[in-house]
Amino acid sequence: MDQDRALRIVIESIDVVNRQLPASRRLQKAPETVIVGAAGSLDSLGIINFVMTLEEKAGEALGSPVQLFDERMLGEESSPFRTVGMLTAYLASILDV
């Protein structure tokens, strides 16, 4: 999957999750936006909703189910879920079909 397609999937997922959040906690659609971590605006339920939405959107794009969640990834400093940019690169690399 190319970076542009991966970024569209991430942004579509952000749009879905942002509709559930107050304006002050909405995710920005910028590469440096923190998704998971101390500076992130999502609580644990928000993270789960985001990952589920992302898996659904990626599955729709590929035409088959996609599983992206690995609990170990969330606590790591180098987690692909840390920022929008890291997540986009990760999504493009693992879904390279």
N, C-alpha and C positions, 0 to 999 in steps of 0.2 A: 504494500500500500504506500502511495507516495505521501509526502509530508502535507501537501495541500488537502488531500482527502482526509487524512488523519486529523488535521486541524479543524476541518469542518465538523467532524464527528465530535471532537472535544467541545467545540463552541455550541453545537446543538445540545449537548448534554448540559453545559453550563446554563443555557437558556432555560431548559426544563427545571433544573434545580433552583435557579434564581427566582422563578415564579413562586416558589415555596418559602422564600426568605424575605425578611424585612430589608428595605433598601440599604440599610447600614451594613448588612452582612453579605450582600450579594458579591459573587465572584466577578472580577474584572476579566475581560477577554484579552489579556496581555500575557506574553511568554513568561514574565517574571512573577505573575500572580501565584501566591502560595495556596495550594489546595489542602495539603496535609502537613501539619506541623504547628509549632507554637504560634506562628504568625498567620495561620490559616483561619478563615472565618467559619468553617464548617465544624459542627460538633460531630460526635460519632454517628448519630443517625443521618446527618447530612452527608457524611462521607459514604455511608452505605447506600443511600439514595443515589448519590452521584455515580458510584461505581456500577450499580445496577442499571442506571440509565445509560451509562457509557457502554456497558456490555450489550444492552439491547440495541443501541444505535449502531455499534460496530457489527453486530450480527445481522441487522437489516442491510447494511452496506455490503456485507460479504455473502449474504444469502445462507448463512449457517450460524448456529449458536457459537458464541465466543465467551470464554471465561478468562477474565483478566485479574480477578481478585486473588491475591495471595497475602494472607494476614501478615506474613513476615515482612512484606514490602512497606507496610505503613509506618513502622517504627524506625526504619533505616534512614540515615542522613541522605543517602543517595537514592532514596525511593523514587521510582518513576512517577509516583503520584505527588511528589513534592511541589512541582510547579506546572503550570499549563505547558510551558515549553518542553520540560522533561517528559511529561505525559504524551505530548504529541510525537516526540521522537521515539518513545517506547512503543506507542501504538503503531507507528509506521514500520518499525523494525520487526515486531512480532507478528504482524498481520501481513507481512510481505508475501503475497500469493500471486 
